[in-house]
Amino acid sequence: MSAQILTTVPHLLTANTGPIDKIEQQILANQEKIEIWLREQFNETPAPFYGSVDLRNAGFKLSPVDTNLFPAGFNNLNPASKPLCIQAVQITLSRYCPDAKNLLIIPERHTRNLFYLESVATLIEYITLAGYHCYLGSLNPDLEEPNTIELPSGRSVTLSPIQRINNELQVEGVSPCAILLNNDLSGGRPAILEKLNQTVVPPMDLGWSNRYKSDHFHMYNDVAESFAKLIDIDPWLINPLFRNCGAIDFMKREGEDCLADNTEKLLTAIQKKYDEYGITDKPYIVMKADQGTYGMGVLIVNSAEEIRSLNRKQRTKMSSTKEGGDTSEVILQEGVPTLETVGDEKLTAEPVVYMIDHYVVGGFYRMHSQKSATGILNSPGMSFQPLAFADPCNSPNLDDDCHTAPNRFYAYGIIGRLALLAAAREIAESKK
């Protein structure tokens, strides 16, 4: 398999089979220019080890709505993506540790979540097949000996205790060259990981104990502006508008006026763009915890009045995040409806793009039978469908037949890489 494959986006089938809209047309028409520009950007600012980006395609607009730098869900990728993932891991790890033989993964603490552990098992498989010995180290201080957990797929993962000796971590007597975080640090920065001699990727500064979504989308705003100028489009077409306030206490109703005022201003700005493009949909806002993940601390807001009339259940929901944390700041983000549905049941769906380094390696649809086109799909009851390679490209190659039809997924991969570029700039900023 040639490394040339990884300079483009895999030809994956999407649920969107309607006419190619203007955004896709501009992206597909400028593919060579875009690839050159992206190479220059990632050469200047190296990408994180991996990432996943949630997208929403409204037809009139295609934009990221969330960027995860500690992605779970690798088990949702099409098995045909495995060759791309393996090669991307090889290329990426050789950059961090050219002589590496061993890698340590630090997973999330919630080891009862077998679905999450299936993702970890898939990630371990990629790394192992890439030629590295992979250990799984637990942050649980009570773990004194390796613990093997059997998974529904028939696979298993073994969690091992980790030990810090001076400024290095050891597992089973081995000091791995690099430590790969698959823990988003919502519960804080573990002292055992601070000031290590070993390379830690992604850096802990990008965990949710330090990172803010509003900072990411400020970075993404700059990326979108530059990219839009490159291919001559309105940056709004690939960029969700947003606003944020300072400290918020939902239970004490402190900061409520700021939220209501910013909600009104944001809805007015969205309506202005809708009017410009003749869009008749009603604007809405997604209010999210500015730190955190797993779809927690999220509400749909249609007016400033709704902010002032949040009931106790809604305020409690917005006050809670993963690892039992409290929401103290929120981001108000333009709601982007999805036009995509999957299957005979027409399940509401949104694409999720997966990347290792700056290489797009696959994706899947997150679906929900109980949610509308404006709903939050990352919620209980969601399901997943891997995106398949277009025939005859189920084993990715460079045959001409792979390119007989436009790659509808290419636009999704581009927006995913733009979000990853914004994350790369976050990393660079954190090192200053």
C-alpha positions as CSV (number, residue, x, y, z in Angstrom):
1,M,0.0,0.0,0.0
2,S,1.5,3.3,-1.0
3,A,1.7,6.3,1.4
4,Q,0.1,8.2,-1.5
5,I,-3.3,6.8,-0.5
6,L,-3.2,8.7,2.8
7,T,-2.9,12.1,1.1
8,T,-6.6,11.9,0.0
9,V,-9.8,11.1,1.8
10,P,-11.2,7.5,1.4
11,H,-14.1,7.1,-1.0
12,L,-16.8,6.3,1.4
13,L,-20.5,6.1,0.7
14,T,-22.7,8.6,2.5
15,A,-26.4,8.7,3.0
16,N,-26.7,12.0,1.2
17,T,-27.3,11.0,-2.4
18,G,-29.1,14.1,-3.6
19,P,-27.6,16.7,-6.0
20,I,-24.1,17.9,-5.1
21,D,-24.6,21.2,-3.3
22,K,-22.5,24.4,-3.8
23,I,-20.3,23.7,-0.9
24,E,-19.4,20.2,-2.1
25,Q,-18.9,21.5,-5.7
26,Q,-16.4,24.1,-4.6
27,I,-14.5,21.6,-2.4
28,L,-14.4,19.0,-5.1
29,A,-13.5,21.5,-7.8
30,N,-10.5,22.7,-5.8
31,Q,-9.2,19.4,-4.5
32,E,-5.5,19.9,-5.7
33,K,-5.4,23.4,-4.2
34,I,-6.9,22.2,-1.0
35,E,-4.5,19.3,-0.5
36,I,-1.5,21.5,-1.1
37,W,-2.8,24.1,1.4
38,L,-3.6,21.4,4.0
39,R,-0.1,19.9,3.7
40,E,1.5,23.3,4.2
41,Q,-0.7,23.9,7.3
42,F,0.0,20.6,8.9
43,N,3.7,20.9,8.1
44,E,3.7,24.2,10.0
45,T,1.5,22.9,12.8
46,P,1.6,19.1,13.3
47,A,-1.7,17.4,13.9
48,P,-2.7,15.7,17.1
49,F,-2.1,11.9,17.3
50,Y,-5.8,11.3,16.5
51,G,-9.2,12.9,16.6
52,S,-12.8,12.5,15.6
53,V,-15.2,15.3,14.4
54,D,-19.0,15.3,14.6
55,L,-20.4,17.0,11.5
56,R,-23.8,18.3,10.5
57,N,-24.9,18.6,6.9
58,A,-27.8,20.9,6.5
59,G,-27.5,21.1,2.7
60,F,-27.1,24.8,2.8
61,K,-24.3,24.4,5.4
62,L,-21.7,21.8,6.3
63,S,-19.8,22.3,9.6
64,P,-18.3,20.6,12.6
65,V,-20.2,20.8,15.8
66,D,-17.7,19.0,18.1
67,T,-14.1,17.8,18.0
68,N,-12.9,15.0,20.2
69,L,-9.1,14.6,20.7
70,F,-9.5,11.4,22.8
71,P,-11.8,9.5,20.5
72,A,-13.8,6.4,21.4
73,G,-15.8,4.5,18.8
74,F,-13.0,2.9,16.7
75,N,-15.1,-0.2,16.8
76,N,-17.7,1.6,14.8
77,L,-15.4,2.0,11.8
78,N,-15.8,-0.3,8.8
79,P,-13.3,-3.2,9.1
80,A,-12.2,-2.3,5.6
81,S,-10.7,0.8,7.1
82,K,-8.1,-1.3,9.0
83,P,-5.3,-1.0,6.4
84,L,-5.6,2.8,6.4
85,C,-5.6,2.9,10.2
86,I,-2.5,0.6,10.5
87,Q,-0.5,2.6,8.0
88,A,-1.5,5.9,9.6
89,V,-0.4,4.6,13.0
90,Q,3.0,3.5,11.6
91,I,3.6,6.9,10.0
92,T,2.5,8.8,13.1
93,L,4.4,6.8,15.7
94,S,7.6,7.0,13.7
95,R,7.3,10.8,14.1
96,Y,7.0,10.6,17.9
97,C,9.4,7.7,18.6
98,P,11.4,6.6,15.6
99,D,12.9,3.6,17.5
100,A,9.9,2.8,19.6
101,K,8.9,-0.8,20.3
102,N,6.4,-0.3,23.1
103,L,3.4,1.9,23.6
104,L,1.3,2.5,26.7
105,I,-2.4,3.4,26.4
106,I,-4.1,5.2,29.3
107,P,-7.9,4.5,28.9
108,E,-10.9,6.1,30.6
109,R,-11.7,5.0,34.1
110,H,-15.2,3.6,33.3
111,T,-14.1,0.0,32.7
112,R,-17.6,-1.3,33.1
113,N,-18.5,0.3,29.7
114,L,-17.8,-2.7,27.5
115,F,-18.8,-0.7,24.4
116,Y,-16.0,1.7,25.2
117,L,-13.5,-1.2,25.8
118,E,-14.4,-2.6,22.3
119,S,-13.1,0.7,20.9
120,V,-9.9,0.3,23.0
121,A,-9.5,-3.3,21.8
122,T,-9.8,-2.1,18.2
123,L,-7.2,0.7,18.8
124,I,-4.8,-1.9,20.4
125,E,-5.3,-4.1,17.3
126,Y,-4.3,-1.3,15.0
127,I,-1.2,-0.5,17.0
128,T,-0.2,-4.1,17.4
129,L,-0.5,-4.8,13.6
130,A,1.5,-1.6,13.0
131,G,4.4,-3.4,14.7
132,Y,4.3,-2.2,18.3
133,H,3.8,-4.0,21.6
134,C,0.9,-2.3,23.2
135,Y,0.1,-2.1,27.0
136,L,-3.1,-0.9,28.6
137,G,-2.4,0.9,31.9
138,S,-5.0,1.6,34.5
139,L,-5.1,4.8,36.5
140,N,-7.0,2.9,39.3
141,P,-4.6,3.0,42.3
142,D,-6.4,-0.1,43.7
143,L,-5.4,-2.3,40.8
144,E,-2.5,-4.4,42.0
145,E,-2.3,-7.1,39.2
146,P,-3.3,-7.4,35.6
147,N,-7.1,-7.7,35.1
148,T,-8.4,-9.3,31.9
149,I,-11.9,-8.3,30.8
150,E,-13.8,-10.4,28.3
151,L,-15.7,-8.5,25.6
152,P,-19.0,-9.3,23.8
153,S,-17.0,-9.5,20.5
154,G,-15.0,-12.4,21.8
155,R,-11.9,-10.3,22.3
156,S,-10.5,-9.3,25.6
157,V,-8.4,-6.4,27.0
158,T,-6.0,-6.6,29.9
159,L,-5.7,-3.6,32.3
160,S,-2.3,-3.5,34.0
161,P,-1.2,-1.4,37.0
162,I,1.3,1.3,36.2
163,Q,4.2,2.4,38.3
164,R,6.1,5.7,38.2
165,I,9.8,5.4,38.8
166,N,11.5,8.8,38.8
167,N,10.1,10.5,35.7
168,E,9.0,7.5,33.8
169,L,6.0,5.2,33.8
170,Q,6.5,1.5,33.8
171,V,4.1,-1.3,33.1
172,E,5.0,-5.0,33.6
173,G,8.6,-3.9,34.1
174,V,8.7,-2.1,30.7
175,S,9.2,1.7,30.1
176,P,7.3,2.4,26.9
177,C,8.6,5.1,24.6
178,A,5.3,6.9,24.3
179,I,2.1,7.2,26.3
180,L,-1.2,7.5,24.3
181,L,-4.0,9.1,26.2
182,N,-7.5,7.8,25.5
183,N,-8.7,9.5,28.6
184,D,-10.1,13.0,28.2
185,L,-9.1,14.0,31.7
186,S,-12.6,15.3,32.6
187,G,-11.8,14.3,36.2
188,G,-8.6,16.4,36.3
189,R,-4.9,15.8,35.5
190,P,-3.5,12.7,37.3
191,A,-0.3,13.6,39.1
192,I,1.3,10.3,37.9
193,L,1.3,11.7,34.4
194,E,2.8,15.1,35.1
195,K,6.4,16.0,34.0
196,L,7.3,12.7,32.5
197,N,10.3,12.1,30.3
198,Q,8.2,10.0,28.0
199,T,6.2,11.5,25.2
200,V,2.5,11.9,26.1
201,V,0.1,12.3,23.2
202,P,-2.2,14.1,22.9
203,P,-0.7,16.5,25.5
204,M,-2.6,16.8,28.8
205,D,-3.2,20.5,28.2
206,L,-5.8,19.3,25.6
207,G,-7.8,17.4,28.2
208,W,-11.2,18.7,29.4
209,S,-9.7,19.9,32.7
210,N,-7.8,22.5,30.6
211,R,-9.6,22.8,27.3
212,Y,-12.6,24.9,26.3
213,K,-14.8,24.3,23.3
214,S,-15.0,28.1,22.8
215,D,-11.2,28.2,22.5
216,H,-11.4,25.5,19.9
217,F,-14.0,27.2,17.8
218,H,-12.1,30.5,18.0
219,M,-9.2,28.7,16.4
220,Y,-11.6,27.0,14.0
221,N,-13.0,30.4,13.0
222,D,-9.6,31.5,11.9
223,V,-9.0,28.2,9.9
224,A,-12.5,28.5,8.3
225,E,-11.8,32.1,7.3
226,S,-8.5,31.2,5.5
227,F,-10.0,28.1,3.9
228,A,-13.0,30.0,2.7
229,K,-10.8,32.6,1.1
230,L,-8.8,29.8,-0.6
231,I,-11.8,28.3,-2.4
232,D,-14.0,31.5,-2.6
233,I,-16.9,30.6,-0.3
234,D,-18.6,32.4,2.6
235,P,-16.9,31.0,5.7
236,W,-20.4,30.8,7.4
237,L,-21.1,27.8,5.1
238,I,-18.6,25.7,7.0
239,N,-18.5,27.4,10.4
240,P,-21.2,27.5,13.2
241,L,-21.6,30.9,14.8
242,F,-21.1,30.9,18.6
243,R,-21.0,33.1,21.7
244,N,-20.1,32.5,25.3
245,C,-20.3,34.1,28.7
246,G,-18.2,34.0,31.8
247,A,-19.0,32.0,34.9
248,I,-22.5,30.4,35.1
249,D,-24.3,28.9,38.1
250,F,-27.5,27.3,36.8
251,M,-28.8,26.2,40.2
252,K,-28.3,29.7,41.7
253,R,-29.4,31.3,38.4
254,E,-26.3,33.4,38.3
255,G,-25.1,34.5,34.8
256,E,-28.6,34.0,33.4
257,D,-28.9,37.6,32.0
258,C,-25.6,37.2,30.1
259,L,-26.8,33.9,28.6
260,A,-30.2,35.4,27.6
261,D,-28.6,38.4,26.0
262,N,-26.1,36.4,24.1
263,T,-28.8,34.0,23.0
264,E,-30.8,36.8,21.5
265,K,-27.7,38.3,19.7
266,L,-26.7,34.9,18.3
267,L,-30.2,34.1,17.1
268,T,-30.3,37.5,15.4
269,A,-27.0,36.8,13.7
270,I,-28.1,33.4,12.4
271,Q,-31.4,34.8,11.1
272,K,-29.5,37.5,9.2
273,K,-27.6,34.7,7.4
274,Y,-30.7,32.7,6.8
275,D,-32.3,35.8,5.2
276,E,-29.2,36.3,3.1
277,Y,-29.5,32.8,1.7
278,G,-33.3,32.6,1.6
279,I,-33.4,29.9,4.2
280,T,-36.9,29.5,5.7
281,D,-35.9,27.2,8.7
282,K,-36.2,28.6,12.2
283,P,-32.8,29.3,13.8
284,Y,-32.0,27.5,17.0
285,I,-29.0,27.3,19.4
286,V,-27.3,24.4,21.1
287,M,-26.2,25.3,24.6
288,K,-23.3,23.1,25.8
289,A,-20.9,22.8,28.7
290,D,-17.8,24.6,27.5
291,Q,-15.7,21.7,28.9
292,G,-16.7,18.1,28.6
293,T,-18.0,15.4,26.3
294,Y,-20.3,12.4,26.1
295,G,-23.2,14.6,25.1
296,M,-23.7,15.7,28.7
297,G,-24.8,19.3,29.6
298,V,-26.5,20.0,26.3
299,L,-29.8,21.7,25.6
300,I,-31.6,23.0,22.5
301,V,-32.6,26.7,22.9
302,N,-35.0,28.5,20.6
303,S,-35.3,31.9,22.3
304,A,-33.9,34.1,25.0
305,E,-37.1,33.5,27.0
306,E,-36.3,29.8,27.2
307,I,-33.0,30.7,29.0
308,R,-34.9,32.6,31.6
309,S,-37.5,29.9,32.1
310,L,-35.3,26.8,32.5
311,N,-37.0,24.4,34.9
312,R,-35.2,22.7,37.7
313,K,-34.7,19.5,35.7
314,Q,-33.1,21.4,32.8
315,R,-30.9,23.5,35.2
316,T,-29.8,20.2,36.9
317,K,-29.0,18.7,33.5
318,M,-26.8,21.7,32.5
319,S,-25.0,21.6,35.9
320,S,-23.7,18.1,35.5
321,T,-20.9,16.8,33.4
322,K,-18.8,13.7,33.1
323,E,-16.9,12.5,36.1
324,G,-19.3,14.3,38.4
325,G,-18.0,17.7,37.4
326,D,-20.0,21.0,37.5
327,T,-20.7,23.2,34.5
328,S,-19.4,26.6,35.3
329,E,-19.2,27.9,31.7
330,V,-21.2,27.2,28.5
331,I,-20.9,27.8,24.8
332,L,-23.9,28.9,22.8
333,Q,-23.5,27.4,19.3
334,E,-25.5,27.8,16.2
335,G,-27.7,24.8,15.7
336,V,-27.1,23.1,12.4
337,P,-29.9,20.7,11.3
338,T,-29.1,17.5,9.5
339,L,-30.7,16.5,6.2
340,E,-29.3,13.0,6.4
341,T,-31.3,9.9,7.2
342,V,-30.2,6.2,7.1
343,G,-32.1,3.1,6.2
344,D,-35.7,2.3,5.4
345,E,-36.7,3.7,8.8
346,K,-35.2,7.1,7.8
347,L,-33.3,7.4,11.1
348,T,-31.9,10.9,11.7
349,A,-28.2,10.7,11.2
350,E,-25.0,12.7,11.4
351,P,-21.5,11.7,10.0
352,V,-18.5,11.3,12.3
353,V,-15.1,11.5,10.7
354,Y,-12.0,9.7,12.2
355,M,-8.5,10.8,11.7
356,I,-5.1,9.5,12.8
357,D,-2.6,12.3,12.5
358,H,-3.9,14.4,9.5
359,Y,-5.0,11.3,7.6
360,V,-8.7,10.5,7.3
361,V,-9.1,6.8,8.1
362,G,-12.8,6.3,8.1
363,G,-16.1,7.3,9.6
364,F,-19.6,6.3,10.6
365,Y,-23.1,7.6,11.0
366,R,-24.5,8.3,14.5
367,M,-28.2,7.7,14.3
368,H,-31.2,8.2,16.6
369,S,-34.8,7.0,16.0
370,Q,-36.3,9.4,18.5
371,K,-34.6,12.6,17.4
372,S,-35.6,15.2,14.7
373,A,-33.3,16.9,12.3
374,T,-32.5,19.5,14.9
375,G,-32.0,17.1,17.8
376,I,-29.0,16.1,19.8
377,L,-28.1,12.6,18.4
378,N,-25.3,12.0,21.0
379,S,-27.7,10.8,23.6
380,P,-29.1,7.5,25.1
381,G,-30.8,5.4,22.3
382,M,-28.2,6.3,19.6
383,S,-26.9,3.7,17.2
384,F,-24.1,3.6,14.7
385,Q,-23.6,2.5,11.1
386,P,-20.1,2.2,9.6
387,L,-19.5,4.1,6.3
388,A,-18.7,1.6,3.5
389,F,-16.1,2.1,0.8
390,A,-17.5,2.7,-2.6
391,D,-17.3,-0.3,-4.9
392,P,-14.9,-1.5,-6.1
393,C,-12.8,0.2,-3.4
394,N,-13.7,-2.0,-0.4
395,S,-9.9,-2.6,-0.3
396,P,-8.6,1.0,-0.7
397,N,-6.3,1.4,-3.7
398,L,-5.5,3.8,-6.5
399,D,-7.4,2.1,-9.3
400,D,-9.1,4.6,-11.7
401,D,-12.4,2.8,-11.0
402,C,-12.4,4.3,-7.5
403,H,-12.8,7.8,-8.9
404,T,-15.5,7.3,-11.5
405,A,-18.0,9.1,-9.3
406,P,-17.5,12.1,-7.1
407,N,-16.4,11.3,-3.6
408,R,-19.3,12.6,-1.5
409,F,-17.3,11.8,1.6
410,Y,-14.4,14.0,0.5
411,A,-16.1,17.2,1.7
412,Y,-16.8,15.6,5.1
413,G,-13.1,14.6,5.3
414,I,-12.0,18.1,4.5
415,I,-14.2,19.7,7.2
416,G,-12.9,17.1,9.6
417,R,-9.3,18.0,8.8
418,L,-10.0,21.7,9.2
419,A,-11.3,21.0,12.7
420,L,-8.2,18.9,13.4
421,L,-6.0,21.8,12.2
422,A,-7.8,24.1,14.7
423,A,-6.9,21.5,17.4
424,A,-3.3,21.4,16.2
425,R,-3.2,25.2,16.7
426,E,-4.6,24.7,20.2
427,I,-1.7,22.4,21.0
428,A,0.8,24.9,19.6
429,E,-0.8,27.7,21.6
430,S,-0.6,25.6,24.8
431,K,3.1,25.2,24.4
432,K,3.8,28.9,24.3
